């Protein structure tokens, strides 16, 4: 039997409810804010806050939201560009919003 599809966000079409909640928690409230920040910076903020729980698929999903397509439609060349952009910036990306802090590990 097929696994039921996870509902996608109304605010960020194409991503799931967990990523939607996380974006809102780091201050990215809508698609316009995500577009202004950019997929790479948003991804780095998510990684700073949530660590390895945030995968490259999230990066691709963020880019797809900005472009208005499904993440699976991103060309491999664009995925490679995004991955390289993240790798070029080593270390955690400090948030600009002082309310954002790393999630404490319980």
N, C-alpha and C positions, 0 to 999 in steps of 0.2 A: 504494500500500500504506500502511496506517495506521501511524503511529509507535507503537511499544510504550509503554505507560503506565509512568511512573516509579513504582517502588514507594514506598509511603508508610510513614511511621514507625510503629512499634509503640508508641513512647513518646508521640508527638504525632500521633494519627491525622489524616490529611489533608494533612500537609506532607511534603515530600521529604527525602531523606537529607542533603542539603547544609544545609538549614535546621536539621534535627535536630542535626547535628554542631555547627553554629555556636551553637545555643542551649546545648548542653552546655558548649561552650568558654567561654561567658560566665557560666556558673554556674547556668543554668536546667536542672535535671536531670530534671524531670518535669512533668506537667500541673498538679499542685497548685502547684508553684513558679511556673509560668507564670500560673496564675489569681491567685495572691497578688500577683505583680508587675504584672500587667495587660498587655494587648496593646500599648498605646502605649509604656509604659516599656521593655518588652522590645524593641520595634521600634527605639526610640531607641538602646538599647545596641548592638543589632546594627548600626545605621547608624554609630555611633561607631567600632565595631571594624572593620567591613567596607566602609564607605563606600557608594558608589552601586551596589555589587553587590547591595544589599538594596533591593528595590523595594516599592512600595505593595501589591503582591500578597502580599508576606510579611506585612505588617501585617494584611491581611484574613484571611490564613491563620491567623495567631496568634489573632485574635479568634474565628475559627471553631473552632479547637481548644478554646478556653475554653468556648464555647457548645455544643460537641458537634455541630456541623453542618458541611456542606461550605461552603467560602468563597463558592461561587457562589450559595448560598442567603441570604447576607447581604443585607438590603434596601439599596438605593442610599442611603437616608437614613442608615443606620448607617455605611456606607462614607464618606459625606460627614462625619459626626461624627468618625470616627476620623482622617480626613485633616486636618480643622480642628484637632483636638487636637494633632496632631504639628506643624502649622504655627504654633500659638500659642507653642510653646516653641522659640525660635530658638537656634542654636548647638548644639554637640555636648553630648550628655548624659554627664557624667562618670560612670563606673561607681562603684558603691559597693564593689566587690571590687577591692582593689589589684592582684590578679593579672591583671586585664583591662586590656589596653593596646591602642592602635590597632595594626592589622596594618601592618607596614612595607611600603611599596611597593617591590618589587624592580625 
